[in-house]
Amino acid sequence: MREVFAEIEAWRREGRSIALATNVKKDGVLLRPLGAKMAMTTSQEIAGSVTGGCIEGVVYEEAQAVIKSSVPKLLHYRATSEEIPWEVGLSCGGSLDVFVESLDSPQWRAVYPLLKNCLDENRLVAIATIIAGAGLGNKILIWPDGQAFGSLGEATLDADVVHWAQRQMRVQETGWRSFGAVDVFVDVLPPPSRMIVVGAVHIAIPLVTLAKTLGYHTIVIDPREAFATRERFPHVDELITEWPSEALEKLRPDESTYVVVISHDEKLDNPALKVVLTYPARYVGVLGARKNLNERFAALRELGVTDEQLARLQAPIGVQLGAVSPEEIALSILAAMVAARHGLPGFQGSSTNLIATSPVQV
Protein backbone atom coordinates (compact mmCIF):
# COMPACT_ATOMS: atom_id res chain seq x y z
CA MET A 1 0.00 0.00 0.00
CA ARG A 2 2.84 2.36 0.83
CA GLU A 3 4.18 2.08 -2.73
CA VAL A 4 1.05 3.71 -4.20
CA PHE A 5 -0.19 5.68 -1.19
CA ALA A 6 1.08 9.10 -2.32
CA GLU A 7 -0.63 8.78 -5.71
CA ILE A 8 -3.86 7.54 -4.12
CA GLU A 9 -3.92 10.50 -1.77
CA ALA A 10 -3.34 12.94 -4.65
CA TRP A 11 -6.14 11.38 -6.68
CA ARG A 12 -8.50 11.40 -3.68
CA ARG A 13 -7.89 15.13 -3.20
CA GLU A 14 -8.85 15.62 -6.84
CA GLY A 15 -12.06 13.62 -6.37
CA ARG A 16 -11.01 10.76 -8.69
CA SER A 17 -12.58 7.31 -8.64
CA ILE A 18 -9.87 4.77 -7.81
CA ALA A 19 -9.45 1.01 -8.12
CA LEU A 20 -6.79 -0.99 -6.33
CA ALA A 21 -5.39 -4.29 -7.64
CA THR A 22 -3.39 -6.51 -5.27
CA ASN A 23 -1.44 -9.73 -5.79
CA VAL A 24 -3.10 -12.16 -3.36
CA LYS A 25 -2.06 -15.65 -4.52
CA LYS A 26 0.79 -16.89 -6.66
CA ASP A 27 2.47 -20.07 -7.80
CA GLY A 28 6.00 -19.97 -9.14
CA VAL A 29 8.60 -17.23 -9.25
CA LEU A 30 7.15 -13.90 -10.35
CA LEU A 31 8.67 -10.43 -10.60
CA ARG A 32 6.33 -8.91 -8.02
CA PRO A 33 5.57 -10.29 -4.53
CA LEU A 34 2.30 -10.95 -2.76
CA GLY A 35 0.86 -7.64 -1.67
CA ALA A 36 2.25 -5.75 -4.69
CA LYS A 37 -0.29 -3.17 -5.81
CA MET A 38 -1.45 -1.24 -8.83
CA ALA A 39 -3.74 1.75 -8.32
CA MET A 40 -5.80 3.11 -11.24
CA THR A 41 -8.26 5.87 -12.04
CA THR A 42 -10.80 6.17 -14.85
CA SER A 43 -8.48 8.67 -16.58
CA GLN A 44 -5.74 6.18 -17.57
CA GLU A 45 -3.62 7.07 -14.54
CA ILE A 46 -1.68 4.16 -13.07
CA ALA A 47 0.65 3.80 -10.08
CA GLY A 48 2.50 0.66 -9.12
CA SER A 49 2.51 -2.72 -10.82
CA VAL A 50 1.34 -6.28 -10.22
CA THR A 51 3.67 -8.10 -12.61
CA GLY A 52 5.98 -5.58 -14.22
CA GLY A 53 4.06 -5.51 -17.50
CA CYS A 54 2.56 -8.90 -18.38
CA ILE A 55 -1.07 -8.29 -17.46
CA GLU A 56 -1.30 -4.63 -16.45
CA GLY A 57 -3.37 -3.66 -19.50
CA VAL A 58 -6.10 -6.21 -18.89
CA VAL A 59 -6.09 -5.53 -15.13
CA TYR A 60 -6.68 -1.86 -15.91
CA GLU A 61 -9.68 -2.76 -18.08
CA GLU A 62 -11.13 -5.03 -15.39
CA ALA A 63 -10.64 -2.25 -12.86
CA GLN A 64 -12.84 0.11 -14.84
CA ALA A 65 -15.77 -2.28 -14.48
CA VAL A 66 -15.07 -2.71 -10.76
CA ILE A 67 -15.08 1.08 -10.28
CA LYS A 68 -18.51 1.29 -11.90
CA SER A 69 -20.05 -1.57 -9.91
CA SER A 70 -18.08 -1.26 -6.61
CA VAL A 71 -18.14 -5.08 -6.60
CA PRO A 72 -14.65 -6.57 -6.07
CA LYS A 73 -13.34 -9.24 -8.39
CA LEU A 74 -10.71 -11.98 -8.11
CA LEU A 75 -8.78 -12.41 -11.36
CA HIS A 76 -6.69 -15.48 -12.20
CA TYR A 77 -3.79 -15.55 -14.67
CA ARG A 78 -1.47 -18.33 -15.72
CA ALA A 79 1.46 -18.80 -18.06
CA THR A 80 0.83 -17.94 -21.70
CA SER A 81 0.05 -20.88 -23.94
CA GLU A 82 1.74 -21.53 -27.28
CA GLU A 83 -1.52 -23.12 -28.45
CA ILE A 84 -3.50 -19.96 -27.67
CA PRO A 85 -1.09 -17.12 -28.49
CA TRP A 86 -3.74 -14.40 -28.06
CA GLU A 87 -4.47 -15.40 -24.46
CA VAL A 88 -3.38 -12.86 -21.84
CA GLY A 89 -1.01 -14.51 -19.41
CA LEU A 90 2.26 -14.50 -17.52
CA SER A 91 5.35 -14.66 -19.70
CA CYS A 92 7.51 -15.75 -16.75
CA GLY A 93 5.36 -18.80 -15.99
CA GLY A 94 3.45 -19.78 -12.88
CA SER A 95 0.07 -18.40 -11.91
CA LEU A 96 -1.19 -15.30 -10.17
CA ASP A 97 -4.46 -14.20 -8.57
CA VAL A 98 -5.14 -10.47 -8.46
CA PHE A 99 -7.90 -8.97 -6.31
CA VAL A 100 -9.40 -5.77 -7.72
CA GLU A 101 -11.47 -3.40 -5.55
CA SER A 102 -12.93 0.07 -5.67
CA LEU A 103 -11.74 2.46 -2.97
CA ASP A 104 -15.27 3.86 -2.99
CA SER A 105 -16.67 0.56 -1.68
CA PRO A 106 -18.28 0.64 1.78
CA GLN A 107 -15.56 -1.67 3.13
CA TRP A 108 -12.73 0.62 2.03
CA ARG A 109 -14.55 3.75 3.13
CA ALA A 110 -14.84 2.30 6.64
CA VAL A 111 -11.19 1.36 7.17
CA TYR A 112 -9.34 3.89 5.01
CA PRO A 113 -9.15 6.78 7.54
CA LEU A 114 -7.60 4.54 10.23
CA LEU A 115 -5.29 2.91 7.69
CA LYS A 116 -4.16 6.35 6.51
CA ASN A 117 -3.31 7.32 10.10
CA CYS A 118 -1.18 4.20 10.51
CA LEU A 119 0.66 4.86 7.26
CA ASP A 120 1.18 8.53 8.11
CA GLU A 121 2.55 7.62 11.54
CA ASN A 122 4.69 4.72 10.24
CA ARG A 123 2.92 2.17 12.46
CA LEU A 124 2.84 -1.56 11.79
CA VAL A 125 -0.66 -2.66 10.78
CA ALA A 126 -2.35 -5.42 8.78
CA ILE A 127 -5.54 -5.44 6.78
CA ALA A 128 -7.37 -8.73 6.19
CA THR A 129 -9.81 -9.10 3.30
CA ILE A 130 -12.11 -11.90 2.15
CA ILE A 131 -11.01 -12.63 -1.42
CA ALA A 132 -13.23 -15.66 -2.07
CA GLY A 133 -16.48 -16.85 -0.53
CA ALA A 134 -19.30 -15.19 1.39
CA GLY A 135 -18.62 -11.59 2.36
CA LEU A 136 -16.36 -10.91 -0.60
CA GLY A 137 -14.41 -7.71 0.04
CA ASN A 138 -15.15 -7.51 3.78
CA LYS A 139 -12.21 -6.10 5.73
CA ILE A 140 -10.77 -5.93 9.20
CA LEU A 141 -7.87 -3.72 10.27
CA ILE A 142 -5.54 -5.36 12.81
CA TRP A 143 -2.77 -4.02 15.07
CA PRO A 144 0.11 -6.05 16.55
CA ASP A 145 -1.47 -6.11 20.03
CA GLY A 146 -4.63 -7.77 18.65
CA GLN A 147 -6.83 -4.70 18.53
CA ALA A 148 -9.01 -4.67 15.44
CA PHE A 149 -11.50 -2.51 13.58
CA GLY A 150 -14.18 -3.79 11.23
CA SER A 151 -15.44 -7.30 10.63
CA LEU A 152 -15.28 -10.07 8.06
CA GLY A 153 -18.88 -10.89 8.88
CA GLU A 154 -18.68 -13.43 11.69
CA ALA A 155 -17.18 -13.14 15.17
CA THR A 156 -15.43 -16.52 15.22
CA LEU A 157 -13.86 -15.85 11.82
CA ASP A 158 -12.73 -12.42 13.01
CA ALA A 159 -11.02 -13.93 16.07
CA ASP A 160 -9.27 -16.63 14.03
CA VAL A 161 -8.05 -14.14 11.44
CA VAL A 162 -6.83 -11.65 14.06
CA HIS A 163 -4.77 -14.41 15.73
CA TRP A 164 -3.31 -15.47 12.38
CA ALA A 165 -2.60 -11.87 11.34
CA GLN A 166 -0.69 -11.26 14.57
CA ARG A 167 1.61 -14.18 13.70
CA GLN A 168 2.07 -12.79 10.20
CA MET A 169 2.96 -9.38 11.61
CA ARG A 170 5.63 -10.90 13.85
CA VAL A 171 7.46 -12.12 10.74
CA GLN A 172 6.18 -9.21 8.60
CA GLU A 173 4.89 -11.60 5.95
CA THR A 174 1.88 -10.98 3.72
CA GLY A 175 -0.10 -14.07 2.68
CA TRP A 176 -3.42 -15.87 2.38
CA ARG A 177 -5.15 -18.93 3.80
CA SER A 178 -8.52 -20.64 3.80
CA PHE A 179 -10.89 -20.45 6.76
CA GLY A 180 -13.59 -22.97 5.96
CA ALA A 181 -15.52 -21.75 2.93
CA VAL A 182 -13.73 -18.41 2.63
CA ASP A 183 -10.24 -17.38 1.57
CA VAL A 184 -8.67 -14.49 3.46
CA PHE A 185 -5.73 -12.36 2.37
CA VAL A 186 -3.75 -10.51 5.03
CA ASP A 187 -1.71 -7.56 3.85
CA VAL A 188 1.00 -6.79 6.40
CA LEU A 189 2.11 -3.16 6.14
CA PRO A 190 5.31 -2.60 8.13
CA PRO A 191 6.88 0.85 8.55
CA PRO A 192 9.75 1.68 6.20
CA SER A 193 12.94 -0.11 7.26
CA ARG A 194 15.42 2.00 9.25
CA MET A 195 18.95 1.12 10.27
CA ILE A 196 20.20 3.06 13.29
CA VAL A 197 23.95 2.85 13.88
CA VAL A 198 25.36 3.84 17.26
CA GLY A 199 28.97 4.83 16.66
CA ALA A 200 30.39 6.73 13.68
CA VAL A 201 33.32 4.33 13.50
CA HIS A 202 35.16 2.91 10.48
CA ILE A 203 32.86 -0.12 10.11
CA ALA A 204 29.84 2.20 9.98
CA ILE A 205 31.00 3.77 6.70
CA PRO A 206 30.65 0.67 4.45
CA LEU A 207 27.68 -0.45 6.56
CA VAL A 208 25.73 2.69 5.65
CA THR A 209 26.70 2.40 1.98
CA LEU A 210 25.58 -1.23 1.75
CA ALA A 211 22.38 -0.61 3.73
CA LYS A 212 21.41 2.21 1.38
CA THR A 213 21.78 -0.21 -1.53
CA LEU A 214 19.29 -2.52 0.19
CA GLY A 215 16.81 0.30 0.69
CA TYR A 216 17.22 1.08 4.39
CA HIS A 217 16.76 4.59 5.72
CA THR A 218 20.10 5.08 7.48
CA ILE A 219 20.80 6.97 10.71
CA VAL A 220 24.17 7.33 12.44
CA ILE A 221 24.38 8.57 16.05
CA ASP A 222 27.60 9.69 17.73
CA PRO A 223 28.18 12.67 20.04
CA ARG A 224 31.82 12.85 18.89
CA GLU A 225 31.62 15.46 16.16
CA ALA A 226 35.09 14.62 14.87
CA PHE A 227 33.73 11.18 13.85
CA ALA A 228 30.16 12.07 12.84
CA THR A 229 30.82 14.22 9.79
CA ARG A 230 29.30 14.44 6.33
CA GLU A 231 32.74 13.98 4.84
CA ARG A 232 32.95 10.53 6.43
CA PHE A 233 29.29 9.67 5.81
CA PRO A 234 28.23 11.30 2.53
CA HIS A 235 25.45 8.74 1.91
CA VAL A 236 23.78 8.65 5.32
CA ASP A 237 20.18 9.94 5.56
CA GLU A 238 20.50 11.34 9.07
CA LEU A 239 23.60 12.19 11.10
CA ILE A 240 22.88 12.87 14.78
CA THR A 241 25.54 14.28 17.12
CA GLU A 242 23.71 13.61 20.38
CA TRP A 243 24.16 11.16 23.24
CA PRO A 244 22.87 7.86 21.73
CA SER A 245 20.49 6.96 24.55
CA GLU A 246 18.78 10.35 24.29
CA ALA A 247 18.60 10.21 20.49
CA LEU A 248 17.10 6.71 20.57
CA GLU A 249 14.33 7.86 22.90
CA LYS A 250 13.36 10.41 20.26
CA LEU A 251 13.66 7.96 17.37
CA ARG A 252 11.50 5.32 19.11
CA PRO A 253 12.71 2.17 17.29
CA ASP A 254 9.73 0.24 15.89
CA GLU A 255 9.13 -3.21 14.38
CA SER A 256 10.96 -2.23 11.19
CA THR A 257 14.00 -0.71 12.88
CA TYR A 258 17.41 -2.41 12.98
CA VAL A 259 19.81 -1.10 15.60
CA VAL A 260 23.55 -1.68 15.25
CA VAL A 261 25.59 -0.71 18.30
CA ILE A 262 29.25 -0.53 17.30
CA SER A 263 30.95 2.42 19.00
CA HIS A 264 32.96 -0.10 21.08
CA ASP A 265 32.72 2.38 23.97
CA GLU A 266 30.66 1.09 26.89
CA LYS A 267 29.78 4.64 27.96
CA LEU A 268 27.91 5.02 24.67
CA ASP A 269 26.89 1.45 23.91
CA ASN A 270 25.39 0.20 27.17
CA PRO A 271 23.02 3.13 27.86
CA ALA A 272 21.96 2.93 24.19
CA LEU A 273 21.22 -0.79 24.56
CA LYS A 274 19.21 -0.18 27.74
CA VAL A 275 16.96 2.20 25.81
CA VAL A 276 16.60 0.29 22.56
CA LEU A 277 15.78 -3.02 24.24
CA THR A 278 12.64 -1.42 25.72
CA TYR A 279 11.33 -0.89 22.17
CA PRO A 280 10.13 -3.53 19.65
CA ALA A 281 13.09 -3.10 17.28
CA ARG A 282 13.30 -5.97 14.81
CA TYR A 283 17.04 -6.43 15.27
CA VAL A 284 19.51 -5.27 17.93
CA GLY A 285 23.17 -6.24 17.68
CA VAL A 286 26.27 -5.11 19.54
CA LEU A 287 29.92 -5.33 18.55
CA GLY A 288 32.31 -7.09 20.90
CA ALA A 289 34.31 -10.24 21.51
CA ARG A 290 32.52 -13.34 22.75
CA LYS A 291 34.88 -13.63 25.75
CA ASN A 292 33.52 -10.32 27.11
CA LEU A 293 29.83 -11.24 26.87
CA ASN A 294 29.37 -12.09 30.55
CA GLU A 295 30.79 -8.72 31.56
CA ARG A 296 28.56 -6.98 29.02
CA PHE A 297 25.42 -8.74 30.25
CA ALA A 298 26.29 -8.07 33.90
CA ALA A 299 26.72 -4.36 33.17
CA LEU A 300 23.40 -4.26 31.31
CA ARG A 301 21.61 -6.04 34.15
CA GLU A 302 22.97 -3.42 36.56
CA LEU A 303 21.35 -0.80 34.32
CA GLY A 304 18.01 -2.58 34.70
CA VAL A 305 17.92 -4.64 31.50
CA THR A 306 15.96 -7.86 32.03
CA ASP A 307 16.95 -11.35 30.89
CA GLU A 308 13.97 -11.33 28.54
CA GLN A 309 15.29 -8.17 26.91
CA LEU A 310 18.83 -9.56 26.75
CA ALA A 311 17.49 -12.57 24.85
CA ARG A 312 16.70 -10.22 21.97
CA LEU A 313 20.29 -8.98 21.74
CA GLN A 314 22.61 -10.47 19.13
CA ALA A 315 26.06 -10.45 20.67
CA PRO A 316 28.58 -10.59 19.19
CA ILE A 317 27.09 -9.01 16.11
CA GLY A 318 26.67 -10.42 12.61
CA VAL A 319 26.63 -13.75 10.78
CA GLN A 320 29.72 -15.95 11.01
CA LEU A 321 31.57 -15.28 7.75
CA GLY A 322 35.14 -15.14 9.00
CA ALA A 323 34.92 -11.40 8.38
CA VAL A 324 38.07 -9.33 8.93
CA SER A 325 37.93 -6.08 6.94
CA PRO A 326 35.39 -3.34 7.76
CA GLU A 327 33.57 -4.09 4.52
CA GLU A 328 33.32 -7.80 5.33
CA ILE A 329 32.12 -7.08 8.86
CA ALA A 330 29.51 -4.70 7.45
CA LEU A 331 28.35 -7.48 5.13
CA SER A 332 28.06 -9.95 8.03
CA ILE A 333 25.94 -7.44 10.00
CA LEU A 334 23.64 -6.82 7.06
CA ALA A 335 23.28 -10.57 6.50
CA ALA A 336 22.02 -10.92 10.08
CA MET A 337 19.64 -7.99 9.55
CA VAL A 338 18.22 -9.58 6.40
CA ALA A 339 17.75 -12.88 8.23
CA ALA A 340 15.88 -11.10 11.03
CA ARG A 341 13.82 -9.19 8.47
CA HIS A 342 12.54 -12.45 7.00
CA GLY A 343 11.92 -14.11 10.34
CA LEU A 344 14.69 -16.72 10.16
CA PRO A 345 15.17 -18.45 13.51
CA GLY A 346 18.35 -17.85 15.44
CA PHE A 347 18.67 -14.11 14.90
CA GLN A 348 16.67 -12.81 17.84
CA GLY A 349 18.41 -14.44 20.81
CA SER A 350 21.98 -14.00 21.97
CA SER A 351 22.56 -17.65 22.84
CA THR A 352 21.38 -19.33 19.62
CA ASN A 353 22.59 -17.06 16.87
CA LEU A 354 25.06 -18.00 14.19
CA ILE A 355 27.34 -15.08 14.89
CA ALA A 356 30.82 -13.79 14.16
CA THR A 357 33.30 -15.04 16.69
CA SER A 358 36.49 -13.33 15.62
CA PRO A 359 37.47 -10.27 17.70
CA VAL A 360 36.96 -7.04 15.81
CA GLN A 361 38.98 -3.87 16.22
CA VAL A 362 37.37 -0.57 15.30
N, C-alpha and C positions, 0 to 999 in steps of 0.2 A: 504493500500500500504506500509505503514511504516513497517508492520510486516514481509514483505518478501523483503524489499528494499535492504538490505545488500547482501542477496543471489543473487538477480537479478543482482546487480552491479558486483559481483564476476563472475557470469556466463558470463555477457556481456564482461568483460575484457578477458575472455578465448575464446570468439568468439562463444559461444553456442547459439543455437536456443531455444527460450523460449516461452512458452505459459502461459497465466495468466487466471485463473478461478476466478470469483467473484460471490458471492451471491447477486442477484439483486431483487428477489421477494421471499416472503415466506408467508406461512399461518400456524399458530400454533406455538407452542413453540419449538424452535430448539436450539441445543447446540451452534451454531455459528450465529452471527448477520448478518444483511445486510452489505455488504461491506467486509465481511471476504474473504480472498484470499488464493489461492493455486497456487504457481508458479512451473512450470515443465520444464525440458529439455527433449531432446530425449535420454538421457543417464540414465534414471530412477532416476534422481535427483528431489527431491520434497522439497518445503518449504511451510509452512503454511498448512491450512486445511479449507475446506468448511463445513464439518459436524462433524469432529472428528473421522471419520472412516467409516460411512455408505456407501458412494458412491465414495470415493476417487479413488478406483481402476478403475472404469468405466470412471470417469472424466479424469483420466490420459490417458486412451486409446483414448477418444474423442479428447483430446488435441493434440495427435500425428497427427491426421488427419488435425486438424486446423493449426498446424505448417506447414504441407506440402502445404496446399492450401492457407494459409493466409486469409481465409474467416471465419469470426467469426460465432459462433453458440450458440443459446440459448437452453439449456437443461432443461427439466422438470422432476422432481422426486416427487413421492408421497409415502405414507405409504406402506410398504410391504403388500402383500395380502396373506392370508392363502390359498386361492384357487389357487394361482400361486406362489408357494414357491421359484421358481427359478428366479423370477422377482427381479431386483435390485431396492431397494427402501429405504425409511427412517424408521428405526426401532423405532424412537421416535414419529412417526405420523406426520401429517401435510403434507405440500407440499413445494417444494423449486425449484426455477428457478436459474440456474447457467449460466452465460455468459462466454464463452471461447473465447479468442483472442490470436493472435500471436503478440508478441512485435516487430516483423519485418514488420507488416502491415504498409502501408503508414500513416494511422491515428496515430498510436503510434509513428512512427518515427518523425512525425511533432511536437507532444506535449511533448515527453519525455524529451528533454533537459531542457525546461522551468520547467516542473514538478520536475525534479531532483534538479534544483536550489532551488525551494520552499522547498523541503524536506530537502536539505542540510542546508538551512538557517532557518529551523523551522518556516516557514510562513504558515498561514492558506490559503488554496486553495481548490477549488472543480473542479472536472472533470466530465462533463456530456457526456453521450454516448447514442446513439440510440441503443436500444436492441431489438426492433421489428419494422418492417415497412421499408419504403424506406430510404435508406442511412444507412443501418445496419452497425454499427461500427464507424460511424462518431463521432467526438469528439470536444468538446470546453472546454478550460481551463478558469476558472473564479476566479477572486479575489474578496475579500469582498467589494471593492469600485465599483464593476461593470465592471472593465476592463476585457477584454476577449481576448483569442487567439484561432483561429481556427473557424470552422463553422460546424453546423449540416446539412447544405445544403440549408437553406432558411433563409433570414434575419428576417422575422417576428418570425419564430420559435426560432432563436437565441435569440432575444430580450426577448421573453416570458420565455425561459429557464434560461437566465441570471437573470431575476427578481426573478424567483422561487428559483434558486440556492442561491441567496443572502439571502433570508429568511431562507433557510436551514442552511446556514453558521452561521446565528445569533443564532440558537439553536444547531448548530453543530450536525445535524442529517442527516444521509445518507438515501436516499429513491428513489422511482420511482413514475412516474405518466404518464398518457396518454396526449398527445397533438394532438388531432385529430386522424389521422391514424397511428401515431407513438408512441411508448413507450420510455421514456427517463429515464435513471438511473443517479442520481447525487451522486457521491462519495465525501463526505466532508472529507477532510484530515486535521484535526487540528494539531497544534504542540503538542508535548508531554506535559502532564499536569504537571505544577509546582506549588508547594505551597511555598510561601515566607512568612516567619514569622518575623515580626519586634518585637524584644524583646525576649531575651533568659531567659524567666521567667519560673516559675514552670509549668504553664499550657502548655507551649511549649513542654515540655518533652513528655508527653503522646500524644500530638497532632502530633508530628513528628512520633512517633512509629505507631500510627493508620493510618496516611496518607501514610506511607511506605507500610503498608498492602494493602491499596487500590491502590497502584501503582503510587503515586505521586512522582516526583522528589522534594526533600525537601531542602529548603534553610533557614537558620536562620541568621538574621542580628542583631548584637548588639555591639556597640563600647566598652562596659564594659567587658573587658577580663576576669574578675573574674566570670562572668555569662556564657559567650560564650566559653565553654571548651568542649573538646572531652570526658572528663569524664562524663559531664552532658548530652551530646548529642552523644552517641556512634553510633547511627543509621542514623544521618543526612547526606545528600549527600554533602552539602556545608555549611561551618560555616564561616561567614564573620564578622570580627571585624572592621567595618568601620561605619561612620555616616550613618544611614539608607537612608536618602534622596540622598546622593551621591551614595551609593551602588545601589539603585533602578534605578537611571539614567543609570547606566552601565548595569543592568539586563534587562531593557526595557520590562516591563510586557506586554505580548501579550494576544490574545483571549483565550488562554488555561492556563493562570496564575491566581492563587487564592492568594490574599494577605490578611494576617491576622495580624492586627496591635494590639499588646497586651502588649507593654512594660508598659503601664499605666503611662507613663511619657510624658507630653505634649511636652517637648523639643525634644523628639525623635519622638513621634507619629504624631504630626500635620505637621511638615515639610515633613515627609514620606508620609502622606496622600495627601498633596499638589502635590507631584511629581506623585504618583501612579494614581491619578484621572485624570491626563492628558493622560494616556495610556489606551488602550482598554482591561484592565484586566477583566476577566470574573466575578470575585467576589472580592469585597473589603469590609472587615468588621473591625470594631474597638471596642475594649473592653471599657466598661464604663457604668455607671448607667444611666438610662433613665432621671432622674431628672437633669442631667448635660448636656443633649443634646443641649439645646439652647446656653449654653456657648461654647460648642465645635464648633457648627456651626458658631457662631459669630467670634470665633478665626480663623476658616478656611477661612471665608469670608475676614477677614482682611489680610490674606496671599494671597488673590487673587483667591480663589476657587469659582467657579460660582455655582448658584443654580442648574443648569443642572448637573454639576459634583457631587454636594452633593446628588442629587437624586439617584446616583448609589451606595451610601455608605450605608451599613447595620450597623445601630447603634441603640441600642447595638447589639452585635454580637451574632450569633447563633440562633438555633431553640428553641422555648420555650419547655423545657423538665423538668423544675424544677431543673436544674442541680446545684449541690453544690460543689462536689469534683473536683479537676483538671481533672481527667479522664472523669467525666461526662460533664464538660464544653467543653473539647476537642471533645467529641462525638457530642455535640450540634453544635459546629462549623463545624465539618465535615459533619453533616447532611445538614446544610445550603449550604455548598460547593457542595454537591452531587445534591441538588435541583437546584442550579444555573447551574450546569454542564448539566443537562437535560432540561433546559429551563422552569422550573416550575415558574409560575407567583408568584410575591410577594417576590422575593429574589434579586431584583435589585434596589429597592427604599427604602429609609429609613423610609418612612411614612406608608408603606403598608405591611411590612414584619411581619411574625410570628416570633417574636424574644424573646430571654431570657430577662426577666424583673428583675430578682433578682440581687441585687448588688453583684459584684464579687471582692474578694480581691486576689491580686497576691502576 
